[in-house]
Amino acid sequence: MSERAIKRASEMNVQADFMYCMDMLNETGIMVVPGSGFGQREGTYHFRITNLVSPSGEMASTLESLKEFNESWHARYA
């Protein structure tokens, strides 16, 4: 995670992975859970995803949307 993203999250008084997950939800409708809620190691960032609603046939398009969001989000905070 870039220092710029970490700084922005700090300004918002949230964990950087939480900010990432909320941005993903707001921009794509994909809901994931920030790793900070599971005791991730300091200085690491991740999320957890579970497909409970979408038909499995739509998983490929969901993952493509996730990939596009991820690339866009990281470019925004590069």
C-alpha positions in Angstrom: 0.0 0.0 0.0 1.4 3.4 -0.9 2.4 6.0 1.7 -0.1 8.3 0.0 -3.0 5.9 0.6 -1.9 5.3 4.2 -1.7 9.1 4.8 -5.2 9.6 3.3 -6.6 6.9 5.5 -5.0 8.4 8.5 -6.5 11.8 7.7 -9.9 10.0 7.6 -9.1 8.3 10.9 -9.6 4.8 9.4 -7.3 1.9 8.6 -6.0 2.0 5.0 -7.5 -1.4 4.2 -10.9 -0.2 5.5 -10.7 2.8 3.2 -9.8 0.5 0.3 -12.7 -1.8 1.0 -15.2 1.1 1.4 -14.0 2.6 -1.9 -14.4 -0.8 -3.6 -18.0 -1.1 -2.2 -18.9 2.4 -3.3 -17.4 2.2 -6.7 -18.2 -1.4 -7.7 -20.8 -2.8 -5.3 -18.4 -5.5 -4.4 -18.3 -6.0 -0.6 -15.1 -7.3 1.0 -13.9 -7.2 4.6 -10.7 -5.4 5.7 -8.0 -7.7 7.0 -7.4 -5.3 9.9 -10.6 -6.7 11.4 -8.8 -10.1 11.7 -5.6 -9.1 13.4 -3.3 -8.7 10.4 0.3 -8.1 11.0 1.3 -4.4 11.4 2.3 -2.9 8.1 0.4 -5.4 6.0 -2.9 -4.9 4.2 -5.3 -7.3 2.8 -9.0 -8.1 2.5 -11.3 -11.2 2.7 -13.9 -11.9 0.1 -16.7 -14.5 0.0 -19.2 -15.0 -2.8 -22.5 -15.5 -1.1 -24.9 -13.8 -3.4 -23.7 -13.8 -7.0 -24.3 -16.9 -9.1 -21.0 -18.6 -9.5 -21.3 -18.1 -13.3 -20.9 -14.3 -12.6 -17.7 -14.8 -10.6 -15.4 -14.1 -13.5 -17.0 -10.7 -14.2 -16.9 -9.9 -10.5 -13.2 -10.7 -10.4 -12.6 -8.6 -13.5 -14.4 -5.7 -11.8 -12.3 -6.2 -8.7 -9.1 -6.3 -10.9 -10.1 -3.0 -12.7 -10.9 -1.3 -9.4 -7.6 -2.5 -7.8 -5.5 -1.1 -10.7 -7.4 2.2 -10.7 -7.3 2.6 -6.9 -3.6 2.0 -6.7 -2.9 4.4 -9.6 -4.9 7.0 -7.8 -2.7 6.8 -4.7 0.6 6.1 -6.6 
